[in-house]
Amino acid sequence: MKEDFLKIKNLNVNFIVNKNIVKALQNININIEKNDTIAIIGKSGSGKTVLAKTLCGILPNNLSEIEGEITFNGRVLDLKQGIDKRYISIVLQNPMQSFSETIKIKNFINDVFKANNISDRNDDTKIRILKEMEIKNPKEVLKKYPYELSGGMLQRLALGIMLEKKPEILICDEVTSSLDVITQKNIINLILKEKQKQHFTLLFITHNINLVKEFCNKIVIIKDGEIIEQGITEKIIDNPQTSYTKNLIKTATIY
């Protein structure tokens, strides 16, 4: 039996927005086993990204209150700090958010490696990362600025850089939402290939339930900051228990 190595218990997160309290997450309970591939699914504004940022310890300054308990590898975490950055990586929806427009790719990778205490910063390492992410002409790409690259290429770059940390958990937050279908497939195949090599736990955040039904073993459905359904992927797809989940399946883009 797999061990639960990440447990979220009774998690509540509130923000102050225009002097009002906004309940972003309410009574979130999830048990995640090592090497799980879990889809966190919900519409925009449902709380998916707030959950990801809570785990990473990167909640915004307008945080009003956070309570509950998160246990990682048997240790109870400081909720505001999240999981130690040595053990978790996140790839964001908009790849340009991960890069600085004024810094060339080579120098940006150096900065990320320095911030994450990755000592191997030679060019051969950077070229290897780009090749693993199936980026052509890696030597030339290292000399470019982010705005000179396509969205799909930047997303593969961000993925490769974050995976160089060898994280225990990788969070992908809507990483395919702005990409065409072919590029979506390429990105997902890269993620799954690296997962097979590194054996990290994958939290794949999306609004499209059809996108994940073939590779996620569990699904968590979030609506208005609350989990309304969670369980084995096949069971939820074949027999959804709520009208919200049924609608997500009905309206999802065919993958």
C-alpha positions as CSV (number, residue, x, y, z in Angstrom):
1,M,0.0,0.0,0.0
2,K,1.3,3.4,-0.9
3,E,2.0,5.9,1.9
4,D,0.2,9.2,2.3
5,F,3.0,11.6,2.1
6,L,1.0,14.8,1.6
7,K,-2.1,15.4,3.7
8,I,-4.3,18.5,3.6
9,K,-6.8,18.7,6.4
10,N,-9.6,21.2,7.0
11,L,-7.7,23.9,5.0
12,N,-9.3,27.3,4.9
13,V,-7.9,30.4,3.1
14,N,-9.4,33.8,3.1
15,F,-8.3,37.1,1.4
16,I,-9.2,40.7,1.8
17,V,-10.5,42.2,-1.5
18,N,-11.8,45.7,-1.5
19,K,-12.1,45.6,2.3
20,N,-14.3,42.5,2.0
21,I,-13.4,38.9,3.2
22,V,-13.3,36.5,0.3
23,K,-13.3,32.8,1.2
24,A,-11.0,31.3,-1.4
25,L,-10.8,27.8,0.0
26,Q,-13.1,26.1,2.5
27,N,-12.6,22.9,4.4
28,I,-10.2,21.3,1.9
29,N,-9.3,17.7,2.7
30,I,-7.0,15.7,0.4
31,N,-4.7,12.7,1.0
32,I,-2.0,12.4,-1.7
33,E,0.2,9.4,-2.0
34,K,3.7,9.3,-3.3
35,N,3.9,9.1,-7.1
36,D,0.2,10.0,-7.5
37,T,-1.0,11.8,-10.6
38,I,-3.8,13.9,-9.4
39,A,-6.0,16.3,-11.5
40,I,-7.3,19.4,-9.6
41,I,-10.3,20.4,-11.8
42,G,-12.6,23.4,-11.7
43,K,-13.7,26.5,-13.5
44,S,-11.8,29.8,-13.4
45,G,-11.9,31.3,-9.9
46,S,-12.8,28.0,-8.2
47,G,-9.7,28.0,-6.0
48,K,-7.4,25.7,-7.9
49,T,-4.5,28.1,-8.1
50,V,-4.9,29.2,-4.5
51,L,-4.5,25.6,-3.4
52,A,-1.3,25.4,-5.5
53,K,0.1,28.6,-4.1
54,T,-0.7,27.5,-0.6
55,L,1.4,24.3,-1.0
56,C,4.2,26.4,-2.5
57,G,4.0,29.1,0.2
58,I,3.5,31.9,-2.3
59,L,0.2,33.3,-1.3
60,P,-0.4,37.0,-2.1
61,N,0.0,39.8,0.5
62,N,-3.8,40.3,0.9
63,L,-4.0,37.0,2.7
64,S,-6.5,37.5,5.6
65,E,-6.5,34.1,7.3
66,I,-5.2,30.6,6.8
67,E,-6.1,27.7,9.0
68,G,-6.1,23.9,8.9
69,E,-3.2,21.5,8.7
70,I,-0.8,20.3,5.9
71,T,1.5,17.4,6.6
72,F,4.4,16.6,4.2
73,N,6.5,13.5,4.7
74,G,5.1,13.2,8.3
75,R,6.0,16.8,9.3
76,V,3.3,19.4,10.0
77,L,4.0,22.5,7.9
78,D,3.9,26.2,8.7
79,L,0.8,27.1,6.5
80,K,2.3,30.4,5.4
81,Q,5.6,28.9,4.4
82,G,4.2,25.8,2.6
83,I,6.5,23.0,1.4
84,D,10.2,23.7,1.3
85,K,11.1,24.8,-2.2
86,R,13.7,22.1,-2.4
87,Y,10.9,19.5,-2.7
88,I,8.2,21.3,-4.8
89,S,8.2,23.0,-8.2
90,I,5.4,24.8,-10.0
91,V,4.9,25.6,-13.7
92,L,2.5,28.5,-14.3
93,Q,-0.3,28.9,-16.8
94,N,1.3,31.8,-18.7
95,P,4.9,30.9,-19.5
96,M,5.9,34.6,-19.8
97,Q,5.1,34.9,-16.1
98,S,8.0,32.6,-15.4
99,F,10.6,34.6,-17.2
100,S,12.0,38.2,-17.3
101,E,11.7,39.9,-20.6
102,T,15.0,41.7,-20.2
103,I,17.1,38.7,-19.3
104,K,18.4,36.2,-21.8
105,I,17.4,32.6,-21.3
106,K,21.0,31.5,-20.4
107,N,21.3,34.2,-17.6
108,F,17.7,33.5,-16.4
109,I,18.6,29.8,-15.9
110,N,21.7,30.8,-14.0
111,D,19.6,33.0,-11.7
112,V,17.0,30.2,-11.1
113,F,19.8,27.7,-10.4
114,K,21.5,30.1,-7.9
115,A,18.2,30.7,-6.1
116,N,17.6,27.0,-5.8
117,N,21.2,26.1,-4.8
118,I,21.8,24.1,-8.0
119,S,25.6,24.2,-8.3
120,D,25.9,22.7,-11.8
121,R,25.4,25.9,-13.9
122,N,27.7,25.2,-16.9
123,D,26.4,25.5,-20.5
124,D,26.4,21.8,-21.1
125,T,23.8,21.3,-18.3
126,K,21.6,24.0,-19.8
127,I,21.9,22.5,-23.3
128,R,21.0,19.1,-21.9
129,I,17.9,20.5,-20.3
130,L,16.8,22.1,-23.5
131,K,17.4,18.9,-25.4
132,E,15.4,16.8,-22.9
133,M,12.5,19.3,-23.5
134,E,12.9,18.7,-27.2
135,I,13.9,22.2,-28.0
136,K,15.8,22.5,-31.2
137,N,19.0,24.6,-31.6
138,P,19.6,24.8,-27.8
139,K,22.8,26.9,-28.1
140,E,21.0,29.6,-30.1
141,V,18.0,29.5,-27.8
142,L,20.2,30.2,-24.7
143,K,21.2,33.5,-26.4
144,K,17.6,34.6,-26.9
145,Y,15.2,36.7,-24.9
146,P,11.9,35.1,-23.8
147,Y,9.8,37.3,-26.2
148,E,11.7,35.8,-29.1
149,L,10.3,32.3,-28.3
150,S,6.9,30.7,-28.8
151,G,4.6,30.0,-25.9
152,G,5.0,26.3,-26.3
153,M,8.8,26.6,-26.2
154,L,8.7,28.8,-23.1
155,Q,6.4,26.3,-21.4
156,R,8.9,23.5,-22.2
157,L,11.7,25.6,-20.9
158,A,9.9,26.4,-17.7
159,L,9.2,22.7,-17.2
160,G,12.8,21.7,-17.8
161,I,14.2,24.3,-15.4
162,M,11.8,23.4,-12.6
163,L,12.5,19.6,-13.1
164,E,16.2,20.2,-12.7
165,K,15.5,20.7,-9.0
166,K,14.4,17.0,-8.9
167,P,11.3,17.9,-6.9
168,E,9.2,15.4,-5.0
169,I,6.1,17.3,-6.1
170,L,5.5,19.0,-9.5
171,I,2.4,21.3,-9.8
172,C,1.3,22.2,-13.3
173,D,-1.2,25.0,-13.2
174,E,-3.2,25.2,-16.5
175,V,0.1,24.7,-18.4
176,T,-1.7,23.7,-21.6
177,S,-4.6,26.1,-21.6
178,S,-3.2,28.7,-24.0
179,L,-1.6,26.2,-26.4
180,D,-2.9,24.4,-29.5
181,V,-3.9,20.8,-29.3
182,I,-0.6,19.4,-30.8
183,T,1.5,21.4,-28.4
184,Q,-0.7,20.4,-25.5
185,K,0.0,16.7,-26.3
186,N,3.7,17.4,-26.6
187,I,3.8,19.1,-23.2
188,I,1.8,16.4,-21.5
189,N,4.0,13.7,-23.0
190,L,7.1,15.5,-21.8
191,I,5.7,15.8,-18.2
192,L,4.8,12.1,-18.2
193,K,8.2,11.0,-19.6
194,E,10.0,13.0,-16.9
195,K,7.6,11.6,-14.2
196,Q,8.5,8.1,-15.2
197,K,12.2,9.0,-14.9
198,Q,12.0,11.0,-11.7
199,H,9.0,9.5,-9.9
200,F,7.6,12.7,-8.6
201,T,4.0,13.3,-7.5
202,L,2.1,15.3,-10.1
203,L,-0.7,17.7,-9.4
204,F,-2.2,18.8,-12.7
205,I,-4.5,21.8,-12.5
206,T,-7.0,22.3,-15.3
207,H,-10.6,23.2,-16.2
208,N,-10.7,20.5,-18.9
209,I,-11.6,17.1,-17.4
210,N,-11.1,15.3,-20.8
211,L,-7.5,16.4,-20.9
212,V,-6.5,14.4,-17.8
213,K,-8.8,11.3,-17.9
214,E,-6.1,9.2,-19.7
215,F,-3.1,9.9,-17.3
216,C,-4.4,11.0,-13.9
217,N,-5.3,8.2,-11.4
218,K,-7.3,10.5,-9.2
219,I,-9.5,13.6,-9.7
220,V,-10.4,16.4,-7.3
221,I,-13.3,18.6,-8.3
222,I,-13.4,22.1,-6.8
223,K,-16.2,24.6,-7.0
224,D,-16.3,28.0,-5.3
225,G,-13.4,27.0,-3.0
226,E,-14.9,23.7,-1.9
227,I,-14.2,20.1,-2.9
228,I,-17.5,18.7,-4.2
229,E,-16.2,15.4,-5.4
230,Q,-13.0,13.4,-5.4
231,G,-11.9,9.9,-6.1
232,I,-10.6,7.4,-8.7
233,T,-10.6,9.0,-12.2
234,E,-12.6,6.2,-14.0
235,K,-15.3,6.2,-11.3
236,I,-15.9,9.9,-11.5
237,I,-15.8,10.0,-15.3
238,D,-18.2,7.0,-15.5
239,N,-20.5,7.9,-12.6
240,P,-20.2,11.6,-11.6
241,Q,-22.2,12.4,-8.4
242,T,-22.9,16.1,-8.9
243,S,-24.5,18.1,-11.6
244,Y,-21.4,20.4,-11.6
245,T,-19.1,17.4,-12.5
246,K,-21.5,16.2,-15.1
247,N,-21.5,19.7,-16.7
248,L,-17.6,19.7,-16.7
249,I,-17.6,16.4,-18.5
250,K,-20.3,17.5,-21.0
251,T,-18.6,20.9,-21.8
252,A,-15.0,19.8,-21.8
253,T,-12.9,20.1,-24.9
254,I,-12.4,16.8,-26.6
255,Y,-8.7,15.8,-26.3
